[in-house]
Amino acid sequence: MPLRQSWKALDRRVIVVAVEGHAGDWAAYIGAVRGLCHDVEWKEVAEHGNKLAKELAEFLFPEFKDLQYRE
């Protein structure tokens, strides 16, 4: 079963990304992008973005609340 992932653009140059981990957990990250193609740029944020606090991550991605947030 593939792991879930989701992203949202907060601005043309700011993306937040939620990624499910292999241990049944998840985390969300935020990062600046060039704003040229979010369908590609979200991957860079998932790998190198700054981790969001649990409360903000759950607000932005309520569909992941059933998983443990990776601290």
C-alpha positions in Angstrom: 0.0 0.0 0.0 1.5 3.4 -1.0 2.2 5.9 1.7 -0.1 9.0 1.8 1.2 12.4 1.0 -0.5 15.7 0.4 0.6 19.3 -0.2 -1.0 22.7 -0.2 0.2 26.0 -1.5 -0.1 28.8 1.1 1.2 31.3 -1.4 2.7 31.0 -4.8 6.1 30.6 -3.2 5.2 28.7 0.0 4.2 25.1 0.2 3.3 22.8 3.1 3.6 19.1 2.7 2.3 16.1 4.8 4.1 12.8 4.4 3.2 9.4 6.0 6.1 7.5 7.4 6.8 3.7 7.2 6.1 3.3 11.0 2.5 4.5 10.7 3.4 8.0 11.6 3.5 11.3 9.7 5.0 14.8 9.7 4.4 18.0 7.8 6.9 20.5 6.4 6.9 24.0 5.1 9.3 25.6 2.6 9.8 28.3 0.1 9.8 27.4 -3.6 10.2 29.2 -6.9 6.5 28.9 -7.6 7.0 27.5 -11.1 5.4 24.1 -10.7 4.0 23.0 -7.4 3.3 19.5 -8.7 7.1 19.1 -8.8 8.3 21.5 -6.1 6.5 19.9 -3.2 9.0 17.0 -3.2 11.8 19.4 -2.4 9.8 20.7 0.6 9.1 17.2 1.8 12.8 16.4 1.8 14.3 19.7 2.9 11.5 21.8 4.4 11.2 22.9 8.0 9.0 20.7 10.2 5.7 22.2 11.4 4.4 22.0 14.9 1.8 19.2 15.5 -1.1 21.6 16.1 -0.6 23.5 12.9 0.1 20.3 10.9 -3.2 18.8 12.2 -5.1 22.0 11.3 -3.8 22.0 7.8 -4.0 18.2 7.2 -6.8 16.8 9.3 -6.9 13.7 7.2 -3.7 12.5 8.8 -4.9 12.8 12.4 -5.4 9.0 12.7 -1.6 8.6 12.6 0.9 9.4 15.3 2.7 12.8 14.6 6.5 12.3 14.3 8.1 14.6 16.9 
